[in-house]
Amino acid sequence: MAENEDLLRVTVDGEQFSYPRGTTYKEIADGVQAGCDQDILLVERDGILLELQDRLDRSCRLRTVTALDPAGRLAYERGAVFMMLKAFYDTAGRENVEKISVEYPISGGLFVLADGNFSLDQSLLDKVEERMRQLSGQKIPFDRILMSSEDAVDYFKKEGAFDKALLLSYRTSAPVRICRLEDLTDCFYGEMVPDTGYIRTFALTLFESGFVLRLPAENDPGMLSECRPAMKVFRTMQDAANREEALGISDVGELNQVVAAGGTTQIILSCEALMEKELGDIAEEIAGRDNIRFVMIAGPSSSSKTTFSYRLSTQLVAAGIQPHPISLDNYFRNRSEMPRDENGNFNFECLEAIDLEEFNRDMNRLLQGERVDMPVFNFKKGEREYNGDTLQLGDRDILVIEGIHGLNDKLSYSLPQESMYRIYLSCLTTLNLDHHNYISSADVRLLRRIQRDSRTRGYGARETIRMWPSVRAGEENNIFPFMDSADTVFNTSMIYETAMIRPYVEPLLYAVPRDSEEYGEARRLLNFLSYSLPIPDDDLPRISFLREFIGGSSYQVD
């Protein structure tokens, strides 16, 4: 290098290097790629994710990001979606495609709907997949164009992408990054891989009324994920999407339009009425089975299991049954005995976090008609307490037990299985940002948990974000394998909830320190929230599932 070149000192994954100012991060990644088992897709600088197309402008510390990282998987996924869209248009003819919508994640991939003047069959998908492989082999760059929000709205209107124009019309302050792949332009609200050559592991599989864009396995990005959807969950998500379509709101842009027109009250009341009807139907089914003594409710973190158990209990009373809600959280081991994960954090998600012996002993005593002292877990102290609450079952009494392990037979190993009615519930989000950018149910649950942890457990957003990978790993191992064993699936997601929780969560996310490892995730969530117009909670009923997180619930959910 010439002596007059402006050299910058850069630490990459702990190793020291010097590079000229203006070097692309791709050039840096290429230089260290040989020492990495997976493709480097992005870099992280001081908690900020940067695309490899960006250029070095300062001395810094970099961490390379691969598809083993959540941020890397998302970047890969965006590239795969963009390449799939390009291949579909090239194969079917863009003039023949009325709409392609990426609906939601499903079994290691994305469920996609496609409408137009073509027959959606496996033969067409095989041709689209082959075109994708051609595009991958050509290593075509994903170019970027920066526009003002106003110019982007005008641009997408001219392109006929009215969903994107509507979404961006309510976000006028920030520049918009438009992605281009040859003759196709789109918006993807996050980091992108440099070119199509990075997208090598994928498949298209016909499924129900659409198809699945299959993506790499999370723990092995070189391997294709299996496509084995949980059908009861899939049907529930389909029902939610159909209800949203009936309300005329299928994406955030359309919701913002309703909010701006002052029409949120009717949307809130309609959603609550639909949920109450579903709860009543479940209660009637349980009441019709004479041998049921346990209603076992399970679902991933922040699915509103506690509020669900209370609301279902109300409906059971109306059906002639006396319910007694019990939270499995109250059977947590004391913090001194609580298992920890591989990072040293308390692992509240594993089955071993529950005192199984005490739980089974209490439940059997209740079945035998004994009066039992019931525990309450104090999260701030980290201890199980007994405050004089007792319980004794009558002939028409039923136990409504909620917790993440409710569907696992190992939890209730000593109880008669025929006496159980099993319910799986989750926040199954089907509202999208636009046709090609879905909203992750896991992100919505994380926002719920950040607010709840702050309000009831004294945690900051940084602590909740730090624990979240352990929570998600626990869900994969302890909850999701049991989803289809449930008698019914219930969706606690509300079409308006991201907009309503935004004013609560934003200050917590802004408080995450810039120099912390959790800053990048906080920044990503803030960016996601910025697309939704905030909704006040004035018209939200006190029995709403969302009240469990933002406060003001009629139930004892703290």
Secondary structure, DSSP 8 states (H G I E B T S, - for coil): --TTS-EEEEEETTEEEEEETT-BHHHHHHHHGGG-SS---EEEETTEEEETTSB--S-EEEEEE-TTSHHHHHHHHHHHHHHHHHHHHHHH-GGGEEEEEEEEEETTEEEEEEEESS--SHHHHHHHHHHHHHHHHHT-B-EEEEE-HHHHHHHHHHHT-HHHHHHHTT--SS-EEEEEETTEEEE-SS---SBGGG----EEEEETTEEEEE-EETTEEEEE------HHHHHHHHHHHHHHHHHT--BHHHHHHHHHTT-HHHHHHHHHHHHHHHHHHHHHHHHT-TT--EEEEE-STTS-HHHHHHHHHHHHHHTT-EEEEEEGGGGB--GGG--B-TTS-B-TTSGGGB-HHHHHHHHHHHHTT--EE--EEETTTTEEE--S-EE---TTEEEEEESTTTT-TTTTTTS-GGGEEEEEEE-----EEETTEE--HHHHHHHHHHHHIIIII---HHHHHHHHHHHHHHHHHHTGGGGGGSSEEEE---TTHHHHHHHHHHHHHHTS-TTSTTHHHHHHHHHHHTTS----STTS-TT-TTHHHHS--SS---
